[in-house]
Amino acid sequence: MSQQVEGVPGAAEQIAGLTFAMLVVTPDLAVKSVNPAAENLLGRSARRLVGQDIVDVLDFGEPEIAKRIRRGEEQLIARGLPLKSGDKTVSVNLTISPLQTHPGWRVVTLSDAGQGERFGDEERRANLRGPAVLAHEIKNPLAAIKGAAQLVARKLEEKDRHLTSLIADEVDRIASLIDRMQRLGREKAEPVAPVNLHSAIHRALNTVRAASDHPFRVREEFDPSLPEVLANEGALVQVLINLISNARDACAGRQQPEVMIQTRFVSGLVMNVIRLGRPVKLPIEIQVSDNGPGIDPEYAEHIFEPFVSSKPSGQGLGLALVQKLVRDMDGRISHDREDANGWTHFRIHLPMAK
């Protein structure tokens, strides 16, 4: 270990602060050390990982990858590999680099290539700015169409006025859709402040219940000791309303539909926020789960993209807006399917209020 210079983090501190998982592997393929990000990604503590065979730790379900890891003499780079971690599978980018100064030793890095983090901030803003500009151009003629329909209605007999009402209703529906498109393209983030997480969850839950035709079962597993999160309360409540509503709809056809909301403290999860120019710790986790059939695999990799929806009448803007609001709060959202127990999980990670 290099000697720490006053005011400059040492090697151990730098490795511990990495936003991606890092494992050091011995020539006989035993895990020698791991950083906190590796513990979080793999769902196991350093104590349980150290000494394990790296091929057993990294279960990619592909024999060819395991063979190349065992060979050890070459550098390996792979993107989008399905890594099994406990009961869930996450998509990761993998690099294995031999240490030239220590023959046989290798450094393994893993970064989450999962949903919601595939585009950089600039590319994402460019993708969303187009729909926002288009939405602005559409709204003016829509207002004229609705006004014309209302004028025509005054000259029609009562039996024909339902046609102009249909026009006005459709204009309102399209205008509502356009409002959501404009919110997606809005670049300025709402201000953040300390927010009581469980209060926000209950506000969202009460709203969803009030708007539901039928009662639905919700299981709450909260950590009451959690501190306040740094977020925009209105945006956070909106995010939770969307996720809880989606979970309710997803499991509605089950014999015993259930939505589960959990909160907990996690360590080691850090995300680089480009516009801030620094990493942000995200130790507060909110998980919204349902026991529905899960997301159609055809859409699973794209559900956070605008205009992508697996619902027959879906507009594909709900989760895109959810992701934008979470990212505006310097947070992260992801999802995975737990096939063994039949649960779909959406996880939000947020910074802690200081």
C-alpha positions as CSV (number, residue, x, y, z in Angstrom):
1,M,0.0,0.0,0.0
2,S,1.4,3.4,-0.9
3,Q,2.1,5.8,1.9
4,Q,-0.6,8.5,2.3
5,V,0.5,12.0,1.8
6,E,-1.1,14.7,4.0
7,G,-4.2,16.0,2.3
8,V,-4.1,13.4,-0.5
9,P,-6.1,10.2,-0.2
10,G,-4.1,7.0,-0.1
11,A,-4.6,4.1,-2.5
12,A,-7.0,2.3,-0.1
13,E,-9.2,5.4,0.2
14,Q,-9.2,5.9,-3.6
15,I,-10.2,2.3,-4.2
16,A,-12.9,2.5,-1.6
17,G,-14.3,5.6,-3.3
18,L,-14.6,4.1,-6.7
19,T,-18.1,4.1,-8.2
20,F,-17.5,0.7,-9.8
21,A,-16.9,-2.7,-8.3
22,M,-13.2,-3.7,-8.0
23,L,-11.8,-7.1,-7.0
24,V,-8.2,-8.2,-6.7
25,V,-7.6,-11.8,-7.7
26,T,-4.6,-14.0,-6.9
27,P,-2.8,-16.4,-9.4
28,D,-4.9,-19.3,-8.1
29,L,-8.1,-17.4,-8.8
30,A,-9.0,-16.6,-5.2
31,V,-10.5,-13.2,-4.4
32,K,-8.0,-11.3,-2.3
33,S,-9.8,-8.0,-1.7
34,V,-12.9,-6.1,-2.7
35,N,-14.1,-2.5,-2.5
36,P,-17.5,-1.4,-1.1
37,A,-19.0,-1.0,-4.6
38,A,-18.3,-4.7,-5.2
39,E,-20.0,-5.7,-1.9
40,N,-23.1,-3.7,-3.0
41,L,-23.2,-5.0,-6.5
42,L,-22.7,-8.6,-5.6
43,G,-24.9,-8.4,-2.5
44,R,-22.2,-10.0,-0.2
45,S,-19.8,-8.7,2.3
46,A,-16.0,-8.6,1.9
47,R,-15.7,-11.3,4.6
48,R,-17.9,-13.7,2.5
49,L,-16.2,-12.8,-0.8
50,V,-12.5,-13.0,0.2
51,G,-11.0,-16.4,-0.4
52,Q,-13.7,-17.5,-2.9
53,D,-12.9,-18.7,-6.4
54,I,-13.6,-15.7,-8.7
55,V,-15.4,-18.0,-11.2
56,D,-17.8,-19.0,-8.5
57,V,-18.3,-15.3,-7.4
58,L,-19.0,-14.1,-11.0
59,D,-21.8,-16.3,-12.2
60,F,-22.4,-15.2,-15.8
61,G,-24.0,-18.4,-16.9
62,E,-21.7,-18.6,-19.9
63,P,-19.0,-21.3,-19.8
64,E,-16.9,-19.5,-22.4
65,I,-16.5,-16.5,-20.1
66,A,-15.5,-18.8,-17.2
67,K,-12.9,-20.4,-19.4
68,R,-11.4,-17.1,-20.4
69,I,-11.3,-16.0,-16.8
70,R,-9.4,-19.1,-15.8
71,R,-6.9,-18.7,-18.6
72,G,-5.7,-15.5,-16.9
73,E,-3.0,-14.5,-19.3
74,E,-5.1,-12.1,-21.4
75,Q,-7.0,-8.9,-20.8
76,L,-10.7,-9.3,-21.1
77,I,-13.3,-6.6,-21.8
78,A,-17.0,-7.4,-22.2
79,R,-20.2,-5.3,-22.0
80,G,-23.8,-6.1,-21.0
81,L,-23.1,-9.5,-19.4
82,P,-25.9,-11.0,-17.3
83,L,-24.4,-11.5,-13.8
84,K,-26.4,-13.5,-11.3
85,S,-26.3,-12.0,-7.9
86,G,-28.3,-13.9,-5.3
87,D,-31.9,-14.2,-6.6
88,K,-31.5,-11.4,-9.2
89,T,-29.6,-10.9,-12.4
90,V,-28.0,-7.6,-13.3
91,S,-26.4,-6.4,-16.5
92,V,-22.7,-5.5,-16.1
93,N,-19.7,-4.3,-18.0
94,L,-16.6,-6.5,-17.2
95,T,-12.9,-5.8,-17.4
96,I,-10.1,-8.1,-16.3
97,S,-6.6,-6.7,-16.3
98,P,-3.4,-8.7,-15.5
99,L,-1.0,-6.9,-13.2
100,Q,2.3,-6.7,-15.1
101,T,4.3,-6.2,-11.9
102,H,2.8,-9.3,-10.2
103,P,2.5,-12.2,-12.7
104,G,-0.8,-14.1,-12.3
105,W,-2.5,-11.4,-10.3
106,R,-5.4,-9.6,-11.9
107,V,-7.8,-6.7,-11.2
108,V,-11.4,-7.3,-12.0
109,T,-13.8,-4.4,-12.4
110,L,-17.6,-4.5,-12.8
111,S,-19.9,-1.6,-13.6
112,D,-23.6,-1.6,-13.7
113,A,-24.9,-1.5,-17.3
114,G,-28.5,-1.9,-16.1
115,Q,-31.5,0.1,-17.0
116,G,-31.7,3.8,-16.5
117,E,-28.0,4.6,-16.7
118,R,-27.1,3.8,-20.4
119,F,-26.9,7.3,-21.7
120,G,-24.7,10.2,-20.7
121,D,-26.4,13.4,-19.5
122,E,-25.7,15.3,-22.7
123,E,-27.0,12.5,-25.0
124,R,-30.1,12.2,-22.8
125,R,-30.9,15.9,-22.9
126,A,-30.5,15.9,-26.6
127,N,-32.9,12.9,-26.9
128,L,-35.6,14.6,-24.8
129,R,-35.2,18.2,-26.2
130,G,-36.7,17.2,-29.6
131,P,-40.0,16.0,-28.2
132,A,-40.3,19.1,-26.0
133,V,-39.8,21.5,-29.0
134,L,-42.3,19.5,-31.0
135,A,-44.8,19.6,-28.1
136,H,-44.6,23.4,-28.0
137,E,-45.3,23.6,-31.7
138,I,-48.3,21.3,-31.4
139,K,-50.1,23.1,-28.5
140,N,-51.0,26.3,-30.3
141,P,-53.0,24.6,-33.2
142,L,-54.6,22.3,-30.6
143,A,-56.0,25.3,-28.8
144,A,-57.4,26.6,-32.1
145,I,-59.1,23.2,-32.8
146,K,-60.7,23.1,-29.4
147,G,-62.0,26.7,-29.8
148,A,-63.4,26.0,-33.2
149,A,-65.2,22.9,-31.9
150,Q,-66.8,24.9,-29.1
151,L,-68.0,27.5,-31.6
152,V,-69.4,24.9,-33.9
153,A,-71.2,23.2,-31.0
154,R,-73.3,26.4,-30.5
155,K,-74.8,26.0,-34.0
156,L,-75.5,22.3,-33.8
157,E,-78.6,20.6,-32.6
158,E,-78.4,18.8,-29.3
159,K,-78.2,15.4,-30.8
160,D,-75.1,16.3,-32.8
161,R,-73.1,18.1,-30.0
162,H,-71.6,14.8,-28.8
163,L,-69.3,15.0,-31.8
164,T,-67.8,18.4,-30.9
165,S,-67.5,17.2,-27.3
166,L,-65.5,14.2,-28.6
167,I,-63.2,16.6,-30.4
168,A,-62.7,18.8,-27.3
169,D,-62.1,15.7,-25.1
170,E,-59.5,14.4,-27.6
171,V,-57.8,17.8,-27.7
172,D,-57.6,17.8,-23.9
173,R,-56.1,14.3,-23.9
174,I,-53.4,15.2,-26.4
175,A,-52.7,18.4,-24.6
176,S,-52.2,16.4,-21.4
177,L,-49.8,14.1,-23.2
178,I,-47.9,17.1,-24.6
179,D,-47.5,18.6,-21.1
180,R,-45.8,15.4,-20.0
181,M,-43.5,15.6,-23.1
182,Q,-42.5,19.1,-22.1
183,R,-41.7,18.1,-18.6
184,L,-39.4,15.4,-20.0
185,G,-37.5,18.1,-22.1
186,R,-37.2,20.6,-19.2
187,E,-33.5,20.9,-18.4
188,K,-33.7,22.9,-15.2
189,A,-34.0,20.7,-12.1
190,E,-36.4,21.5,-9.3
191,P,-34.6,22.7,-6.0
192,V,-33.9,20.0,-3.5
193,A,-34.1,20.1,0.3
194,P,-34.3,17.7,3.3
195,V,-37.4,15.5,2.9
196,N,-39.0,12.9,5.2
197,L,-39.0,9.8,3.1
198,H,-41.7,7.9,4.8
199,S,-44.0,10.9,4.8
200,A,-43.6,11.2,1.0
201,I,-44.3,7.5,0.6
202,H,-47.6,7.8,2.6
203,R,-48.6,10.9,0.6
204,A,-48.1,9.0,-2.7
205,L,-49.8,5.9,-1.3
206,N,-52.9,7.8,-0.2
207,T,-53.1,9.4,-3.6
208,V,-53.0,6.1,-5.4
209,R,-55.5,4.5,-3.1
210,A,-57.9,7.4,-3.6
211,A,-57.7,7.1,-7.4
212,S,-58.1,3.2,-7.4
213,D,-61.3,1.5,-8.2
214,H,-60.6,-1.4,-5.9
215,P,-58.5,-1.7,-2.7
216,F,-55.2,-3.4,-3.1
217,R,-52.8,-4.9,-0.5
218,V,-49.6,-3.0,0.3
219,R,-46.9,-4.5,2.5
220,E,-44.7,-1.9,4.1
221,E,-41.2,-2.7,5.4
222,F,-39.7,0.5,6.5
223,D,-36.5,1.3,8.4
224,P,-37.7,4.0,10.9
225,S,-34.2,5.1,11.7
226,L,-33.5,6.5,8.2
227,P,-32.5,10.1,8.0
228,E,-34.1,12.6,5.7
229,V,-33.2,12.4,2.0
230,L,-32.0,15.3,-0.2
231,A,-34.8,15.6,-2.7
232,N,-37.6,17.7,-4.1
233,E,-40.7,16.6,-2.2
234,G,-43.2,17.2,-5.0
235,A,-41.0,15.4,-7.5
236,L,-40.4,12.5,-5.1
237,V,-44.1,12.1,-4.4
238,Q,-44.8,12.1,-8.2
239,V,-42.2,9.4,-8.8
240,L,-43.7,7.2,-6.0
241,I,-47.2,7.7,-7.4
242,N,-46.1,6.5,-10.8
243,L,-44.2,3.4,-9.4
244,I,-47.0,2.4,-7.0
245,S,-49.6,2.8,-9.6
246,N,-47.6,0.7,-12.1
247,A,-47.1,-2.0,-9.4
248,R,-50.8,-2.0,-8.6
249,D,-51.7,-2.4,-12.3
250,A,-49.0,-5.0,-12.9
251,C,-50.3,-7.4,-10.2
252,A,-54.0,-6.7,-10.6
253,G,-54.7,-10.0,-12.4
254,R,-53.1,-12.1,-9.7
255,Q,-55.2,-14.2,-7.4
256,Q,-53.5,-12.6,-4.4
257,P,-52.1,-9.3,-5.8
258,E,-49.6,-7.6,-3.5
259,V,-47.5,-4.4,-3.7
260,M,-44.5,-4.1,-1.3
261,I,-42.7,-0.9,-0.4
262,Q,-39.4,-1.2,1.4
263,T,-36.8,1.4,2.7
264,R,-33.3,0.7,3.9
265,F,-29.8,2.1,4.2
266,V,-27.2,0.7,1.8
267,S,-23.5,1.4,1.9
268,G,-21.0,1.7,-1.0
269,L,-23.4,2.9,-3.7
270,V,-22.0,6.0,-5.4
271,M,-22.9,7.7,-8.7
272,N,-20.9,10.1,-10.7
273,V,-23.0,13.2,-11.4
274,I,-21.5,14.9,-14.5
275,R,-23.1,18.3,-14.0
276,L,-21.8,18.4,-10.4
277,G,-18.4,17.2,-11.4
278,R,-18.1,14.8,-8.4
279,P,-19.4,11.5,-7.1
280,V,-22.5,11.5,-4.9
281,K,-23.2,8.9,-2.3
282,L,-26.7,7.3,-2.6
283,P,-27.2,5.4,0.7
284,I,-31.0,5.6,0.9
285,E,-33.0,3.0,-1.0
286,I,-36.7,2.9,-1.7
287,Q,-37.9,-0.3,-3.3
288,V,-41.4,-0.7,-4.9
289,S,-42.2,-4.3,-5.8
290,D,-45.1,-6.3,-7.1
291,N,-45.9,-9.9,-7.6
292,G,-47.2,-9.5,-11.1
293,P,-46.0,-11.4,-14.2
294,G,-43.1,-9.0,-14.8
295,I,-42.1,-6.8,-17.8
296,D,-42.2,-8.2,-21.3
297,P,-38.6,-9.2,-22.1
298,E,-39.0,-7.3,-25.4
299,Y,-39.3,-4.0,-23.5
300,A,-37.3,-4.7,-20.4
301,E,-34.1,-3.1,-21.6
302,H,-35.9,0.0,-22.8
303,I,-38.6,0.8,-20.3
304,F,-37.0,4.1,-19.2
305,E,-37.0,5.4,-22.8
306,P,-39.7,7.8,-24.0
307,F,-42.6,6.3,-25.9
308,V,-41.8,2.7,-24.9
309,S,-44.6,0.9,-23.1
310,S,-45.7,-2.7,-22.6
311,K,-49.3,-1.6,-21.8
312,P,-51.8,-1.8,-24.6
313,S,-52.9,1.8,-23.9
314,G,-49.6,3.0,-22.5
315,Q,-48.0,6.2,-23.8
316,G,-44.5,5.3,-22.7
317,L,-43.9,8.6,-20.8
318,G,-44.4,7.6,-17.2
319,L,-41.1,5.8,-16.5
320,A,-39.2,8.2,-18.7
321,L,-40.5,11.0,-16.5
322,V,-39.8,9.1,-13.3
323,Q,-36.2,8.6,-14.4
324,K,-35.8,12.3,-15.3
325,L,-37.1,13.4,-11.9
326,V,-34.9,10.9,-10.0
327,R,-31.8,12.0,-12.0
328,D,-32.7,15.7,-11.3
329,M,-32.4,14.8,-7.6
330,D,-29.0,13.3,-8.3
331,G,-30.5,9.8,-7.7
332,R,-30.6,6.6,-9.6
333,I,-33.4,4.2,-10.5
334,S,-33.1,0.6,-11.7
335,H,-35.3,-2.5,-11.9
336,D,-34.9,-6.2,-12.0
337,R,-37.0,-9.4,-12.0
338,E,-36.7,-12.0,-9.3
339,D,-38.0,-15.0,-11.1
340,A,-37.5,-17.5,-8.2
341,N,-40.1,-15.7,-6.1
342,G,-42.1,-14.0,-8.8
343,W,-41.4,-10.4,-7.9
344,T,-40.5,-7.3,-9.9
345,H,-38.5,-4.6,-8.1
346,F,-38.0,-0.9,-8.9
347,R,-35.3,0.6,-6.7
348,I,-34.6,4.3,-6.2
349,H,-31.3,5.4,-4.5
350,L,-31.1,8.9,-3.2
351,P,-28.5,11.0,-1.4
352,M,-28.9,11.7,2.3
353,A,-29.6,15.2,3.6
354,K,-26.7,16.6,5.5
